[in-house]
Amino acid sequence: MSLLQAVKYQRGKLEVLDQLLLPHEFHYDTVSTRQEAFDSIATMRVRGAPAIAIVASLGLAVELHNNPVSGTSDEQVISQIDEALDYLKQSRPTAVDLTNAITQLKATIRTADGKGKEAIVQAFIEEAERIFEKDLQSNLSIGDFGAQWLQAQAGASPDQKISVLTHCNTGALATSGHGTALGIIRTLQSKGYLKHAFCTETRPYNQGSRLTAFELVHEGIPSTLITDSMAAALFRTKKAENNIAAVIVGADRVVRNGDTANKIGTYQLSVLAKHHGIKFIVAAPTTSIDLETKTGDGIKIEERKREELTQISGAVVGPDGRVDGNNKVRVATADQRIDVWNPAFDVTPAEFIDVVVTEKGAVEKGPDGTFDFSKILPKRWAKVVG
Ligand SMILES: CSC[C@@H](O)[C@@H](O)C(=O)COP(=O)(O)O
């Protein structure tokens, strides 16, 4: 089985899989400049909170590797890199991984201040590469902690397999590999704990049907696709038969009290899960945690263009039922004059979340109903909260 990779990188060269063409066509774009990185992210050719941060960081690393910076003093070079990072930060607003990566990159280049411009650039490139490599390790740990938590809380085991529902895409395509929520599902499968994975279509951008369904099939994980509107009926009619124990989702931003921004539709799933006695798990690396924002009310939710709701693209299906991946079409699915509201994310309040699984462990709610991240992030906590 070939490995799914959203990003292929070697020093000086970055290739990014165009996810808009999936699952019908595999095409990698070369990304060599900050503008190309920005464009890949803003047009959603690459998407998913960790992958966005990785492409922005490595895209600029490639630009700096191949094109000497013009500044002469260390101060000038640092300010030019800062400017490029601030530009990249504008590519998409809701996921915090990019902001956290930028903070980390800015701090790292300052450790080379006074050592000359090559040292500053080198420090940047090495830090960007570390962000990429560390993400994979984080995903694998999230998978282990998530499976352990489900073993303890839902009795998941080879003798008592569980089923789960996931939303959006959080797999290898949204990260450096393995995935977060989908990473837990992969780990459950490898341990023999998984009965079945259900995935939502994830309207309007269809990350679930285009990407997650593709990843699940690719991995040979027993799985079923549903539309977003079928979740309640699924829980009501198929929970017992399938032993549906958890909804597992990723995160674009988990704020200080645990409120979590994730793909639109996540919030309604959390309400349904509570109603049906199903655990609700947020799987997120600590790079997706934002301690500076106190509650979900402070999260900026990206609104996207109307055509994402009123039009859809895909590949032509022939009369024999075969999909012709080379023959793409874009079709209208609504009266093009209708007014549209298209928020890309929503906020799930902490009260509906049972656990936030990070690479540093599973964090459960305290008696006050909020999450306390001070134990897993003591330094960041001290900086922000004191
Ligand atoms: C590990 S990816 C976590 C989230 O980024 C994911 O669930 C999600 O909401 C992605 O949204 P997208 O708009 O496709 O970037």
The ligand as a Gaussian input file, in Angstrom:
#p B3LYP/6-31G(d) Opt

LIG

0 1
 C       -5.899000      17.334000      11.806000
 S       -6.837000      18.433000      10.923000
 C       -7.962000      19.158000      12.088000
 C       -8.830000      20.191000      11.485000
 O       -8.042000      21.124000      10.804000
 C       -9.874000      19.568000      10.553000
 O      -10.779000      18.814000      11.296000
 C      -10.588000      20.664000       9.840000
 O      -11.509000      21.255000      10.361000
 C      -10.032000      21.033000       8.535000
 O      -10.711000      22.100000       7.927000
 P      -10.238000      22.586000       6.491000
 O      -11.196000      23.697000       6.163000
 O      -10.348000      21.418000       5.576000
 O       -8.815000      23.092000       6.635000

